[in-house]
Amino acid sequence: KTVQKEAKRADGFEAEEDGEEEKTKKSDVKMQEVVFLYVDGKAKISYVKTGIQDNSYIEIISGIKKGDQVISAPYSAISKKLNDGMKIEKKDKDKLFQKK
């Protein structure tokens, strides 16, 4: 499974100078598809190219290789909190959502 992250870019803005309004165009936001890999206790971003997909699966055409450990859960952490180089703890999926 993959997640999509937006490239961080500045949006357009409006400015007023000498009573005249100047507008800049909103910059085009380029979407890049990525996965996070587990490498030596840290998250490592890997840019991927995807193929066909359905509601549960996405085909990865390039960007990872056999044996790579793809971080797949929890989705909320991957999509909003995880960053390249962040230290992480590896857990089995069946233990991930157990209460302590």
C-alpha positions in Angstrom: 0.0 0.0 0.0 1.2 3.5 -0.6 0.3 7.0 0.5 0.4 10.2 -1.4 2.1 13.2 0.0 1.9 16.7 -1.5 5.2 18.4 -2.3 5.5 21.3 0.1 5.3 24.5 -2.0 4.1 28.0 -1.3 0.6 28.9 -2.4 -0.2 32.0 -4.3 -1.0 35.2 -2.4 -2.7 38.5 -2.9 -0.8 41.8 -2.3 -1.9 45.4 -2.6 0.5 48.1 -3.7 -0.3 51.8 -4.3 -4.0 51.0 -4.3 -3.6 48.5 -7.2 -4.2 44.8 -6.5 -1.6 42.4 -7.7 -2.4 38.7 -7.7 0.0 35.8 -8.1 -1.1 32.5 -9.6 -1.4 29.6 -7.3 1.6 27.4 -8.0 0.9 24.0 -9.4 1.2 21.4 -6.6 2.9 18.3 -7.9 1.7 15.1 -6.2 4.4 12.5 -5.6 3.7 8.9 -4.6 5.8 7.6 -1.9 6.2 4.7 0.6 8.2 4.6 3.8 10.7 1.8 4.3 12.0 0.5 7.6 15.8 0.8 7.5 17.9 0.5 10.6 15.2 1.7 13.0 14.3 4.7 10.9 11.7 5.6 8.3 13.2 6.1 4.8 11.1 7.7 2.1 11.1 6.0 -1.3 9.5 7.6 -4.3 7.5 5.1 -6.3 5.6 4.7 -9.6 2.3 3.0 -9.3 0.2 1.0 -11.7 -3.3 -0.4 -11.3 -5.2 -0.2 -8.0 -8.4 -1.1 -6.3 -9.8 -0.3 -2.8 -7.3 -2.5 -1.1 -4.2 -2.8 -3.2 -1.9 -0.6 -5.3 0.6 -2.1 -7.8 4.1 -0.6 -7.3 5.9 -0.6 -10.6 9.2 0.9 -9.4 10.8 2.4 -6.4 11.1 -0.6 -4.1 12.8 -4.0 -4.4 12.3 -7.5 -3.1 13.2 -7.6 0.6 12.4 -4.0 1.3 10.3 -3.6 4.5 7.4 -1.2 3.7 5.8 0.5 6.7 2.1 -0.1 6.3 0.3 0.9 9.5 -1.1 2.8 11.2 -2.4 4.8 8.3 -2.9 8.0 10.4 0.8 8.0 11.4 2.0 7.3 7.9 -0.1 10.0 6.2 0.3 12.8 8.7 3.2 12.3 11.1 5.9 10.1 9.6 8.9 11.9 8.1 12.1 10.7 6.3 14.8 9.8 8.9 12.4 9.6 11.8 13.2 7.0 14.4 10.5 4.4 14.6 9.8 1.2 16.5 8.9 -1.9 14.5 5.9 -3.9 15.7 4.0 -6.9 14.3 0.6 -5.9 12.9 -1.3 -8.1 15.3 0.3 -6.3 18.3 0.1 -2.8 16.9 -3.4 -2.0 18.0 -3.4 -3.9 21.3 -4.0 -1.8 24.4 -1.1 -1.7 26.8 
